[in-house]
Amino acid sequence: MAVLKVIEVLSNSEKSWEDATAKAVKEASKTVKNITSVYVQDMSATVKNGKVKEFRVNLKLTFQVYK
């Protein structure tokens, strides 16, 4: 039986929601090992002068802590 843990992570990007997600996984991978999946829970963006300035994601990362 595997034991999994889920943590919530916030990230942002000036490019896209996909880039914000990739940045979150890359950064979390520096300290969290065995990440198995990511679930994007929420997406939002900030707007300035009629243009999207920043993409934001609130996601859940799942990783294995025990096999």
Phi and psi in degrees as GROMACS dihedral restraints (atoms count N, CA, C in turn):
[ dihedral_restraints ]
;  ai    aj    ak    al  type     phi  dphi    fc
    3     4     5     6     1   -93.6    20    10
    4     5     6     7     1   146.3    20    10
    6     7     8     9     1  -111.4    20    10
    7     8     9    10     1   125.8    20    10
    9    10    11    12     1  -115.3    20    10
   10    11    12    13     1   152.6    20    10
   12    13    14    15     1  -127.3    20    10
   13    14    15    16     1   147.3    20    10
   15    16    17    18     1  -121.0    20    10
   16    17    18    19     1   130.9    20    10
   18    19    20    21     1  -123.3    20    10
   19    20    21    22     1   153.0    20    10
   21    22    23    24     1  -100.4    20    10
   22    23    24    25     1   134.9    20    10
   24    25    26    27     1  -132.9    20    10
   25    26    27    28     1   141.0    20    10
   27    28    29    30     1  -112.2    20    10
   28    29    30    31     1   141.9    20    10
   30    31    32    33     1  -149.3    20    10
   31    32    33    34     1   162.4    20    10
   33    34    35    36     1  -143.9    20    10
   34    35    36    37     1   161.3    20    10
   36    37    38    39     1  -157.3    20    10
   37    38    39    40     1   148.8    20    10
   39    40    41    42     1   -87.3    20    10
   40    41    42    43     1    -7.2    20    10
   42    43    44    45     1   -93.5    20    10
   43    44    45    46     1   -56.7    20    10
   45    46    47    48     1  -168.1    20    10
   46    47    48    49     1   169.7    20    10
   48    49    50    51     1   -67.8    20    10
   49    50    51    52     1   -35.9    20    10
   51    52    53    54     1   -63.0    20    10
   52    53    54    55     1   -41.4    20    10
   54    55    56    57     1   -66.4    20    10
   55    56    57    58     1   -40.0    20    10
   57    58    59    60     1   -61.7    20    10
   58    59    60    61     1   -39.8    20    10
   60    61    62    63     1   -65.7    20    10
   61    62    63    64     1   -46.5    20    10
   63    64    65    66     1   -61.6    20    10
   64    65    66    67     1   -40.0    20    10
   66    67    68    69     1   -63.8    20    10
   67    68    69    70     1   -39.4    20    10
   69    70    71    72     1   -63.8    20    10
   70    71    72    73     1   -45.4    20    10
   72    73    74    75     1   -64.7    20    10
   73    74    75    76     1   -43.9    20    10
   75    76    77    78     1   -61.5    20    10
   76    77    78    79     1   -45.7    20    10
   78    79    80    81     1   -68.5    20    10
   79    80    81    82     1   -44.0    20    10
   81    82    83    84     1   -63.5    20    10
   82    83    84    85     1   -33.8    20    10
   84    85    86    87     1   -63.3    20    10
   85    86    87    88     1   -17.9    20    10
   87    88    89    90     1   -67.0    20    10
   88    89    90    91     1   -30.6    20    10
   90    91    92    93     1  -122.3    20    10
   91    92    93    94     1   -19.9    20    10
   93    94    95    96     1  -107.4    20    10
   94    95    96    97     1   121.8    20    10
   96    97    98    99     1   -98.2    20    10
   97    98    99   100     1   160.0    20    10
   99   100   101   102     1    63.4    20    10
  100   101   102   103     1    38.5    20    10
  102   103   104   105     1   -67.6    20    10
  103   104   105   106     1   128.1    20    10
  105   106   107   108     1  -109.6    20    10
  106   107   108   109     1   -24.6    20    10
  108   109   110   111     1  -161.4    20    10
  109   110   111   112     1   163.3    20    10
  111   112   113   114     1  -135.0    20    10
  112   113   114   115     1   135.8    20    10
  114   115   116   117     1  -121.9    20    10
  115   116   117   118     1   115.3    20    10
  117   118   119   120     1   -79.7    20    10
  118   119   120   121     1   110.9    20    10
  120   121   122   123     1   -83.9    20    10
  121   122   123   124     1   -37.3    20    10
  123   124   125   126     1  -152.6    20    10
  124   125   126   127     1   144.5    20    10
  126   127   128   129     1  -128.3    20    10
  127   128   129   130     1   141.7    20    10
  129   130   131   132     1  -149.9    20    10
  130   131   132   133     1   172.7    20    10
  132   133   134   135     1  -149.2    20    10
  133   134   135   136     1   152.6    20    10
  135   136   137   138     1  -101.5    20    10
  136   137   138   139     1   149.3    20    10
  138   139   140   141     1  -125.0    20    10
  139   140   141   142     1   137.9    20    10
  141   142   143   144     1  -139.5    20    10
  142   143   144   145     1   129.0    20    10
  144   145   146   147     1    53.3    20    10
  145   146   147   148     1    40.7    20    10
  147   148   149   150     1    77.2    20    10
  148   149   150   151     1     9.3    20    10
  150   151   152   153     1  -129.7    20    10
  151   152   153   154     1   148.9    20    10
  153   154   155   156     1   -68.0    20    10
  154   155   156   157     1   123.9    20    10
  156   157   158   159     1   -95.3    20    10
  157   158   159   160     1   -38.4    20    10
  159   160   161   162     1  -151.4    20    10
  160   161   162   163     1   135.2    20    10
  162   163   164   165     1   -97.2    20    10
  163   164   165   166     1   136.5    20    10
  165   166   167   168     1  -128.3    20    10
  166   167   168   169     1   141.7    20    10
  168   169   170   171     1  -130.0    20    10
  169   170   171   172     1   145.0    20    10
  171   172   173   174     1  -116.7    20    10
  172   173   174   175     1   115.6    20    10
  174   175   176   177     1  -132.9    20    10
  175   176   177   178     1   164.6    20    10
  177   178   179   180     1  -115.9    20    10
  178   179   180   181     1   126.7    20    10
  180   181   182   183     1  -102.8    20    10
  181   182   183   184     1   132.7    20    10
  183   184   185   186     1  -109.4    20    10
  184   185   186   187     1   134.0    20    10
  186   187   188   189     1  -141.3    20    10
  187   188   189   190     1   154.2    20    10
  189   190   191   192     1   -88.9    20    10
  190   191   192   193     1   128.7    20    10
  192   193   194   195     1  -107.1    20    10
  193   194   195   196     1   -17.2    20    10
  195   196   197   198     1  -156.6    20    10
  196   197   198   199     1   138.6    20    10
